[in-house]
Amino acid sequence: MEGDAVHRCAARLDALSGATVVRNDFRTPSLATADLAGRTLVATRAHGKHLLTRLHHDGADDLTLHSHLRMSGSWTVVRKHGTHGRPLLPRHLAVRAVLTLDSGVSLVGIDVPVFELLRTRDEHRVLGHLGPDVLAGQPTATQEEFDLGEALARLGRDPARPVVEALLDQRGVAGLGNLWVVELCFLRGLWPWTPVGEVDLEPLLALARRMIRHSLEHRTGMTTTGVKRRGENHWVTGRSNRPCRRCGTLVRFRPAAGSGAPFTREVWWCPSCQPAPAGAHGP
């Protein structure tokens, strides 16, 4: 899940701020007994790929429902309910959470793998390890400004690390997913395995922020070529063994490998537009 998609989700949930939870149903053991009835939705914010839905109740600690959508999770707003007040949804959906509101709608978390309820003042527990959000400054962000100095310092801690891996590690900068990183390397002419210490990071991050902000603000669907037609909207992503749009060289592909650290993502690149440094070994 890319950071701009998470911020769009945060905006949908934030639009319901002011409504009060009537009842909730968490289908995850750690929250099975949690009762949010009577709590008012204050705001929903995003940091990188993390969602924070804040809830208030007079006389009690403010709480935050922390969720992470990973690759397949989603939050949806359901307006149709059955006779028992339960949202009407297809039975095959993996519903993990339902918050029914006094406004007549329900927030439904589908296939969301991570849920956690914590005090709002303790949000740093789930965000503290993350780097600056590339979408800092957006209305749905937890940060008012992007801390470039902090981002540069974090990315520079391991100068030998391949740039594609450094940018995907949310501890450096938060919010960039596989598609944005692959396309970003192409647009900057970077061989994806160039050591991050050899990369001019300031213009790289400036372009990353410009691209992802444009996608969020103009709802372009993560288009990087400027063309919205399917199959023409990316420079190299998904184009293995097809001609590079810029030079005609066949695009190369490295599949994902592993399941944990050091898990590697799928990578597409043009060997002519993104040449490997002399003496460098291939992936």
SERO-4910 file (N, C-alpha, C, O; in steps of 0.05 Angstrom, whole numbers):
BEGIN
 pado doro    nc1    nc2    nc3   cac1   cac2   cac3    cc1    cc2    cc3    oc1    oc2    oc3
  Met    A     17    -24      0      0      0      0     18     25      0     36     28     17
  Glu    A     13     43    -19     29     67    -21     18     89     -2     -6     89      5
  Gly    A     36    107      6     28    127     25      5    145     16    -12    153     33
  Asp    A      3    152    -10    -18    169    -19    -45    155    -16    -66    167    -11
  Ala    A    -46    128    -21    -71    113    -17    -80    113     12   -103    114     18
  Val    A    -60    111     30    -67    111     59    -78    139     67    -96    140     83
  His    A    -66    160     56    -76    187     63   -104    191     51   -120    205     63
  Arg    A   -109    180     28   -137    182     17   -156    168     35   -179    177     40
  Cys    A   -149    145     46   -165    130     65   -170    147     90   -192    148    100
  Ala    A   -149    159    100   -151    176    124   -171    199    119   -186    206    137
  Ala    A   -171    210     95   -189    232     89   -218    223     90   -236    237     99
  Arg    A   -223    198     79   -251    188     80   -260    184    109   -283    190    115
  Leu    A   -242    174    126   -250    169    154   -252    196    169   -269    199    186
  Asp    A   -234    214    163   -234    240    177   -260    256    171   -268    272    188
  Ala    A   -272    251    148   -297    265    141   -320    257    160   -340    272    161
  Leu    A   -317    236    175   -337    227    194   -332    237    222   -347    230    241
  Ser    A   -312    254    225   -306    264    252   -330    279    263   -344    294    249
  Gly    A   -335    276    289   -358    288    302   -380    268    308   -397    272    325
  Ala    A   -379    245    293   -399    224    298   -390    208    323   -367    208    330
  Thr    A   -410    195    336   -405    179    360   -409    150    355   -428    142    341
  Val    A   -391    134    366   -394    105    363   -417     94    379   -419    100    403
  Val    A   -435     80    367   -458     68    380   -451     40    390   -457     32    413
  Arg    A   -437     25    374   -427     -2    382   -403     -9    363   -400      3    342
  Asn    A   -388    -28    373   -365    -37    357   -362    -67    358   -372    -80    377
  Asp    A   -349    -78    338   -345   -107    337   -317   -111    325   -313   -108    301
  Phe    A   -298   -119    343   -271   -125    333   -267   -155    332   -270   -169    351
  Arg    A   -260   -164    308   -256   -193    305   -226   -200    304   -216   -212    286
  Thr    A   -213   -191    325   -185   -197    330   -182   -201    360   -192   -185    376
  Pro    A   -169   -222    369   -168   -229    397   -160   -206    416   -171   -203    438
  Ser    A   -140   -191    408   -129   -170    426   -150   -148    433   -147   -135    453
  Leu    A   -170   -145    415   -190   -124    420   -218   -135    423   -238   -120    421
  Ala    A   -220   -161    428   -247   -174    429   -265   -161    450   -289   -161    446
  Thr    A   -254   -152    472   -271   -141    493   -271   -110    494   -283    -99    512
  Ala    A   -258    -97    475   -257    -68    474   -285    -57    469   -300    -66    452
  Asp    A   -292    -36    484   -318    -23    481   -314      7    476   -305     22    494
  Leu    A   -320     16    452   -316     44    445   -343     59    444   -343     83    436
  Ala    A   -364     47    452   -391     60    452   -390     86    468   -379     86    490
  Gly    A   -401    107    456   -401    133    470   -378    150    463   -377    174    471
  Arg    A   -358    140    450   -335    156    443   -339    170    416   -351    158    397
  Thr    A   -330    194    414   -333    211    390   -308    210    373   -286    211    383
  Leu    A   -312    207    347   -289    208    329   -279    237    328   -294    255    321
  Val    A   -254    240    334   -242    267    335   -228    273    308   -232    294    297
  Ala    A   -212    254    299   -197    258    274   -185    232    266   -180    214    282
  Thr    A   -178    230    240   -162    207    230   -138    219    215   -142    236    198
  Arg    A   -115    211    223    -90    221    211    -73    197    201    -77    175    210
  Ala    A    -55    203    183    -37    182    173     -8    191    176     -2    215    175
  His    A      9    172    180     38    176    180     49    153    164     49    130    173
  Gly    A     60    160    140     69    138    123     46    120    116     27    128    103
  Lys    A     48     95    124     27     75    118     10     68    142     -4     48    142
  His    A     12     84    164     -2     79    188    -26     98    191    -24    122    184
  Leu    A    -49     87    200    -73    103    204    -78    106    234    -76     86    249
  Leu    A    -86    130    242    -91    136    270   -119    149    272   -122    172    264
  Thr    A   -138    134    283   -165    144    287   -168    151    316   -168    134    333
  Arg    A   -172    177    322   -172    186    350   -201    189    360   -219    198    345
  Leu    A   -205    180    385   -232    180    397   -231    193    424   -212    190    439
  His    A   -253    208    430   -255    223    455   -280    215    471   -301    210    459
  His    A   -277    214    497   -300    210    515   -295    227    540   -274    224    552
  Asp    A   -314    244    547   -311    261    571   -305    244    595   -318    224    600
  Gly    A   -285    253    610   -278    239    635   -261    215    631   -256    200    651
  Ala    A   -251    209    607   -234    186    602   -211    194    585   -211    215    572
  Asp    A   -190    177    585   -167    182    567   -176    181    538   -191    164    530
  Asp    A   -165    200    522   -169    198    493   -155    173    483   -133    167    491
  Leu    A   -168    159    465   -157    135    453   -152    138    424   -164    155    410
  Thr    A   -134    122    413   -128    121    385   -130     92    375   -117     74    387
  Leu    A   -145     88    354   -146     62    341   -125     63    319   -128     77    299
  His    A   -104     48    323    -82     47    304    -86     23    285    -91      1    294
  Ser    A    -85     28    259    -88      6    240    -67      9    218    -58     31    211
  His    A    -59    -13    206    -40    -14    184    -52    -32    163    -58    -56    168
  Leu    A    -55    -22    139    -69    -36    118    -51    -56    103    -61    -75     90
  Arg    A    -25    -53    106     -6    -69     91    -13    -70     61    -18    -49     49
  Met    A    -15    -94     49    -19    -96     21    -48    -97     12    -55    -88    -10
  Ser    A    -65   -109     29    -92   -114     19   -115   -103     37   -138   -105     29
  Gly    A   -108    -92     59   -129    -82     77   -143    -57     67   -132    -42     50
  Ser    A   -167    -52     78   -182    -28     70   -202    -20     91   -211    -38    106
  Trp    A   -209      5     92   -232     14    108   -253     24     89   -247     38     69
  Thr    A   -278     17     94   -299     25     77   -322     36     94   -326     28    117
  Val    A   -337     55     83   -360     67     97   -385     54     86   -391     55     62
  Val    A   -401     41    103   -425     26     95   -449     41    105   -451     48    129
  Arg    A   -468     46     87   -492     61     94   -517     43     96   -537     52    108
  Lys    A   -516     19     85   -539      1     87   -536    -19    109   -515    -32    112
  His    A   -557    -22    126   -556    -40    149   -580    -59    149   -601    -52    138
  Gly    A   -576    -82    161   -598   -102    163   -616    -95    187   -614    -74    199
  Thr    A   -634   -114    192   -655   -109    213   -642   -107    241   -654    -95    259
  His    A   -619   -119    245   -606   -118    271   -585    -96    273   -569    -95    291
  Gly    A   -585    -78    254   -567    -56    254   -539    -63    244   -520    -47    247
  Arg    A   -535    -87    233   -509    -95    224   -505    -86    195   -524    -89    179
  Pro    A   -482    -77    187   -478    -68    159   -481    -92    140   -473   -114    145
  Leu    A   -494    -86    117   -498   -106     97   -473   -108     79   -466    -89     65
  Leu    A   -460   -131     80   -436   -135     65   -435   -164     54   -447   -182     65
  Pro    A   -422   -168     31   -419   -195     21   -406   -213     41   -387   -204     55
  Arg    A   -415   -237     43   -405   -256     64   -376   -264     60   -363   -272     79
  His    A   -366   -262     36   -339   -272     31   -318   -252     41   -294   -260     42
  Leu    A   -325   -228     48   -306   -208     57   -295   -215     85   -310   -224    102
  Ala    A   -269   -211     89   -256   -216    114   -259   -192    132   -240   -176    134
  Val    A   -282   -189    144   -287   -165    162   -272   -169    188   -276   -189    202
  Arg    A   -256   -149    195   -240   -150    219   -250   -131    241   -244   -134    264
  Ala    A   -265   -110    232   -274    -90    252   -298    -75    241   -300    -70    217
  Val    A   -317    -69    259   -341    -54    251   -345    -33    273   -348    -40    297
  Leu    A   -346     -7    265   -354     14    284   -379     27    273   -379     40    252
  Thr    A   -402     22    287   -427     34    278   -431     61    292   -428     63    316
  Leu    A   -437     81    276   -438    109    286   -467    119    288   -485    108    275
  Asp    A   -470    140    304   -497    151    308   -506    166    283   -529    175    282
  Ser    A   -489    170    264   -496    184    239   -510    165    219   -518    174    198
  Gly    A   -512    140    227   -526    121    209   -508    105    191   -518     91    173
  Val    A   -481    108    194   -463     93    177   -445     76    195   -444     79    219
  Ser    A   -431     57    182   -412     40    196   -385     42    182   -383     43    158
  Leu    A   -364     42    198   -337     40    188   -329     11    190   -330     -1    211
  Val    A   -322     -1    167   -316    -29    166   -287    -34    157   -280    -25    135
  Gly    A   -272    -47    174   -244    -54    166   -244    -82    154   -251   -101    167
  Ile    A   -235    -83    129   -236   -108    114   -207   -118    109   -191   -103     97
  Asp    A   -201   -142    118   -175   -154    114   -152   -137    125   -130   -136    114
  Val    A   -158   -122    146   -137   -105    158   -121   -122    177   -132   -133    197
  Pro    A    -95   -125    173    -80   -144    189    -71   -134    216    -64   -150    234
  Val    A    -70   -107    220    -59    -96    245    -79    -77    257    -88    -57    245
  Phe    A    -87    -83    282   -104    -65    298    -92    -63    326    -81    -82    336
  Glu    A    -93    -39    337    -83    -35    364    -98    -11    375   -102     10    362
  Leu    A   -105    -13    400   -118      9    414    -99     19    435    -90      4    452
  Leu    A    -93     45    435    -75     57    454    -84     85    461   -101     97    448
  Arg    A    -73     95    483    -79    123    490    -67    141    470    -45    137    460
  Thr    A    -82    162    463    -72    181    442    -45    192    449    -28    197    432
  Arg    A    -40    198    474    -14    209    482      9    189    479     32    196    481
  Asp    A      2    164    473     22    144    469     26    136    440     38    116    434
  Glu    A     16    153    422     19    147    393     49    144    385     55    130    365
  His    A     66    157    399     95    155    392    105    126    394    125    119    381
  Arg    A     91    109    408     99     81    411     98     67    384    114     49    379
  Val    A     79     75    367     76     61    341     88     78    318     91     68    295
  Leu    A     95    103    323    105    121    302    135    128    307    148    137    288
  Gly    A    145    124    331    171    135    338    194    124    321    214    138    318
  His    A    191    100    311    213     88    295    212     97    266    231     92    251
  Leu    A    190    110    257    187    118    229    202    143    222    206    161    239
  Gly    A    211    145    197    223    169    187    202    190    181    178    184    184
  Pro    A    210    214    172    191    235    165    172    225    143    180    211    124
  Asp    A    147    233    144    127    226    125    131    243    100    132    267    101
  Val    A    132    230     76    136    244     51    111    262     45    113    280     29
  Leu    A     89    257     58     65    273     54     60    292     78     37    301     83
  Ala    A     81    297     93     78    317    115     68    343    104     76    352     82
  Gly    A     51    356    119     39    381    111     11    379     99     -3    398     97
  Gln    A      3    354     92    -24    349     82    -43    350    106    -35    345    128
  Pro    A    -69    357    101    -88    359    123    -91    333    139    -98    333    162
  Thr    A    -85    310    126    -88    284    139    -62    275    153    -62    253    163
  Ala    A    -41    291    152    -15    282    162    -12    289    192    -25    307    202
  Thr    A      5    274    205     11    279    233     32    301    236     35    312    257
  Gln    A     47    306    214     68    326    215     61    350    198     50    347    176
  Glu    A     68    374    208     62    398    193     82    403    171     76    416    151
  Glu    A    107    395    175    128    400    155    145    374    152    147    358    170
  Phe    A    156    372    128    174    350    123    202    357    133    213    378    126
  Asp    A    213    340    150    239    345    162    261    334    144    268    310    147
  Leu    A    271    350    125    290    340    106    316    332    120    328    311    113
  Gly    A    325    347    139    350    340    153    348    313    167    367    297    165
  Glu    A    326    308    180    322    282    193    322    259    172    333    238    177
  Ala    A    308    264    150    307    243    129    334    237    118    341    214    114
  Leu    A    350    258    112    377    254    102    395    239    121    410    222    114
  Ala    A    392    246    147    408    233    167    401    203    170    419    186    172
  Arg    A    375    197    169    367    169    171    375    153    147    385    131    150
  Leu    A    372    164    123    380    150     99    410    146     97    419    127     84
  Gly    A    425    164    109    454    162    107    467    145    128    492    142    128
  Arg    A    451    132    146    463    116    167    478     91    156    497     82    168
  Asp    A    469     81    134    482     58    121    488     65     92    472     58     74
  Pro    A    510     79     87    515     90     60    519     68     39    517     74     15
  Ala    A    525     43     47    529     22     28    503      8     20    503     -9      2
  Arg    A    481     15     33    456      2     27    445     10     -1    447     33     -7
  Pro    A    435     -9    -17    423     -1    -43    401     19    -39    385     17    -21
  Val    A    400     38    -57    381     60    -55    352     50    -55    335     60    -41
  Val    A    346     29    -71    319     18    -73    311      7    -46    287      9    -38
  Glu    A    329     -5    -31    322    -16     -5    320      6     16    302      6     33
  Ala    A    338     26     15    337     48     34    311     63     32    300     71     53
  Leu    A    301     68      8    277     84      5    252     68     13    232     80     21
  Leu    A    253     42     12    230     26     20    229     21     50    208     13     60
  Asp    A    251     26     63    252     22     92    238     46    105    249     69    104
  Gln    A    215     42    118    200     64    129    214     78    152    205     99    161
  Arg    A    235     67    162    251     80    183    268    103    172    277    120    188
  Gly    A    271    104    146    286    126    134    267    149    127    268    170    138
  Val    A    249    143    108    227    161    101    202    144    100    204    121     91
  Ala    A    180    154    109    155    139    110    136    146     88    132    170     82
  Gly    A    124    126     76    103    131     56    109    123     28     90    122     11
  Leu    A    134    116     22    141    108     -5    138     77     -7    149     63      9
  Gly    A    122     68    -27    120     40    -32    135     32    -56    150     47    -68
  Asn    A    132      6    -64    148     -5    -85    145      9   -112    165     15   -125
  Leu    A    121     16   -119    117     29   -145    131     56   -146    145     62   -166
  Trp    A    127     73   -126    139     99   -126    170     97   -127    183    113   -141
  Val    A    181     79   -112    210     77   -111    222     67   -137    242     78   -147
  Val    A    209     47   -150    219     37   -176    217     59   -197    236     63   -212
  Glu    A    195     74   -198    192     95   -217    211    118   -212    221    131   -230
  Leu    A    215    124   -186    233    146   -178    261    140   -187    275    158   -197
  Cys    A    270    115   -184    297    108   -193    300    112   -223    320    121   -233
  Phe    A    279    104   -238    280    108   -267    282    138   -274    299    145   -290
  Leu    A    265    154   -262    264    182   -269    290    197   -262    297    217   -275
  Arg    A    304    187   -242    330    199   -234    354    186   -247    376    193   -242
  Gly    A    348    165   -264    370    151   -278    388    135   -259    411    132   -265
  Leu    A    376    125   -238    392    111   -218    389     80   -221    367     70   -223
  Trp    A    412     67   -223    412     38   -220    401     31   -193    412     42   -173
  Pro    A    380     15   -190    367     11   -164    386      2   -141    379      7   -118
  Trp    A    408    -11   -148    426    -21   -127    451     -2   -123    471    -11   -111
  Thr    A    448     22   -132    469     42   -126    470     47    -96    449     51    -84
  Pro    A    494     46    -83    495     52    -55    483     80    -49    489     99    -62
  Val    A    466     81    -28    452    105    -22    472    128    -16    465    151    -20
  Gly    A    495    121     -6    515    141      0    527    155    -25    540    176    -22
  Glu    A    522    144    -48    531    155    -73    510    171    -88    514    180   -111
  Val    A    486    173    -76    463    186    -88    459    214    -78    462    219    -54
  Asp    A    453    233    -96    446    260    -88    417    259    -78    398    260    -94
  Leu    A    414    257    -52    388    251    -40    368    274    -40    344    270    -41
  Glu    A    378    299    -38    359    322    -36    341    324    -61    317    325    -57
  Pro    A    352    324    -86    333    325   -109    317    299   -111    295    300   -122
  Leu    A    328    277   -103    313    252   -103    288    253    -86    266    246    -94
  Leu    A    291    263    -61    269    266    -43    249    288    -52    225    285    -49
  Ala    A    260    309    -63    242    330    -74    224    319    -96    200    326    -96
  Leu    A    235    303   -114    219    292   -135    199    272   -123    176    271   -132
  Ala    A    208    256   -104    190    236    -91    166    250    -79    143    241    -83
  Arg    A    170    272    -65    149    286    -52    130    300    -72    106    300    -68
  Arg    A    142    310    -93    126    323   -114    108    303   -128     84    309   -133
  Met    A    118    280   -134    103    259   -148     80    249   -130     57    247   -139
  Ile    A     86    243   -105     65    231    -88     44    251    -80     21    244    -76
  Arg    A     53    276    -76     33    297    -70     14    302    -94    -10    306    -90
  His    A     25    301   -118      9    305   -142    -12    282   -144    -35    287   -151
  Ser    A     -3    258   -139    -22    235   -139    -44    239   -119    -68    234   -125
  Leu    A    -37    248    -95    -57    251    -74    -77    274    -80   -101    271    -78
  Glu    A    -66    297    -88    -82    321    -92    -99    320   -117   -121    331   -118
  His    A    -89    307   -138   -103    306   -164   -115    279   -171   -127    276   -192
  Arg    A   -112    260   -152   -125    233   -155   -117    221   -182   -135    212   -197
  Thr    A    -92    221   -188    -83    210   -214    -78    180   -214    -70    169   -234
  Gly    A    -82    167   -191    -79    138   -190    -51    129   -193    -46    109   -207
  Met    A    -32    143   -181     -4    135   -182      7    134   -210     24    116   -217
  Thr    A     -2    152   -226      9    154   -254     36    169   -253     38    190   -240
  Thr    A     56    158   -266     82    171   -267     89    182   -294    108    198   -297
  Thr    A     76    172   -315     82    181   -342     66    206   -351     72    219   -371
  Gly    A     45    212   -336     26    233   -343      3    223   -360    -15    238   -367
  Val    A      4    197   -367    -18    184   -382    -34    166   -364    -22    149   -351
  Lys    A    -60    169   -363    -76    154   -344    -85    127   -355    -95    110   -340
  Arg    A    -82    123   -381    -92     98   -393    -76     74   -382    -51     75   -380
  Arg    A    -91     53   -374    -78     29   -363    -58     18   -383    -64     15   -407
  Gly    A    -35     11   -373    -14      1   -390      5     22   -401     26     16   -412
  Glu    A     -3     47   -397     14     69   -406     21     89   -384     33    110   -388
  Asn    A     13     81   -359     15    100   -337     41     98   -321     45    114   -302
  His    A     58     78   -327     83     76   -313    106     73   -333    103     64   -355
  Trp    A    130     82   -324    153     81   -341    164     52   -343    169     42   -365
  Val    A    168     39   -320    181     12   -321    165     -8   -305    167    -32   -311
  Thr    A    150      0   -285    136    -19   -268    117    -37   -284    100    -27   -299
  Gly    A    120    -63   -281    102    -82   -295    109    -85   -325     94    -98   -339
  Arg    A    132    -75   -334    139    -76   -362    163    -94   -368    179    -88   -386
  Ser    A    166   -116   -353    188   -134   -358    189   -144   -387    169   -153   -398
  Asn    A    213   -143   -399    218   -152   -426    202   -136   -447    198   -146   -469
  Arg    A    193   -112   -440    180    -95   -460    198    -71   -464    215    -64   -447
  Pro    A    196    -57   -487    215    -35   -493    211    -12   -474    189     -4   -467
  Cys    A    234     -1   -465    234     23   -449    220     45   -464    225     48   -488
  Arg    A    203     60   -451    189     82   -464    207    104   -473    201    120   -491
  Arg    A    230    105   -461    249    127   -468    269    119   -489    275    135   -507
  Cys    A    281     95   -487    303     88   -505    298     63   -521    314     57   -540
  Gly    A    278     47   -514    272     23   -530    286     -2   -520    280    -24   -529
  Thr    A    305      0   -501    318    -23   -489    298    -40   -473    280    -28   -461
  Leu    A    301    -66   -474    282    -83   -459    285    -78   -429    307    -79   -418
  Val    A    262    -74   -416    262    -70   -387    268    -96   -373    258   -117   -380
  Arg    A    285    -95   -352    292   -118   -337    276   -120   -311    264   -100   -302
  Phe    A    276   -144   -299    259   -149   -276    273   -167   -256    285   -187   -264
  Arg    A    272   -160   -231    281   -178   -210    257   -185   -192    245   -166   -181
  Pro    A    250   -210   -189    226   -217   -173    231   -214   -143    254   -211   -135
  Ala    A    210   -213   -128    212   -211    -99    225   -237    -88    222   -258   -101
  Ala    A    238   -235    -66    251   -258    -54    250   -256    -24    254   -234    -13
  Gly    A    246   -279    -10    245   -279     19    218   -271     30    201   -263     15
  Ser    A    215   -274     56    189   -268     69    193   -249     93    173   -238    102
  Gly    A    217   -246    103    222   -227    125    248   -213    118    256   -213     95
  Ala    A    261   -202    138    288   -190    132    307   -212    125    308   -232    139
  Pro    A    322   -211    103    323   -188     84    305   -191     60    315   -196     38
  Phe    A    279   -189     64    260   -191     42    266   -170     21    271   -146     28
  Thr    A    265   -177     -4    269   -158    -26    244   -157    -43    231   -177    -48
  Arg    A    238   -133    -53    214   -128    -69    220   -133    -98    242   -136   -107
  Glu    A    198   -133   -114    201   -134   -143    213   -108   -153    206    -86   -143
  Val    A    231   -110   -172    244    -86   -183    244    -88   -213    252   -108   -225
  Trp    A    236    -66   -226    239    -63   -255    258    -40   -261    258    -21   -246
  Trp    A    274    -43   -282    292    -21   -289    301    -24   -318    301    -46   -329
  Cys    A    309     -2   -329    320     -1   -356    351     -1   -354    362     18   -343
  Pro    A    364    -21   -365    394    -22   -362    408      0   -378    432      5   -372
  Ser    A    395     13   -397    408     35   -411    403     61   -398    422     77   -395
  Cys    A    378     67   -389    372     92   -376    382     92   -347    385    113   -335
  Gln    A    385     68   -336    395     66   -308    419     47   -307    418     26   -295
  Pro    A    441     56   -319    464     38   -321    477     32   -294    478     50   -276
  Ala    A    487      8   -291    502      1   -267    529     14   -268    541     16   -290
  Pro    A    540     23   -245    567     34   -245    587     13   -254    583    -11   -252
  Ala    A    609     23   -265    630      5   -274    639    -14   -251    645     -5   -229
  Gly    A    640    -39   -257    649    -59   -237    628    -68   -218    633    -86   -201
  Ala    A    604    -57   -220    582    -65   -202    572    -92   -210    571    -99   -233
  His    A    563   -108   -190    552   -134   -194    522   -131   -196    510   -116   -181
  Gly    A    509   -147   -213    480   -146   -216    466   -157   -192    478   -169   -175
  Pro    A    439   -153   -191    424   -162   -168    423   -192   -167    410   -203   -148
***
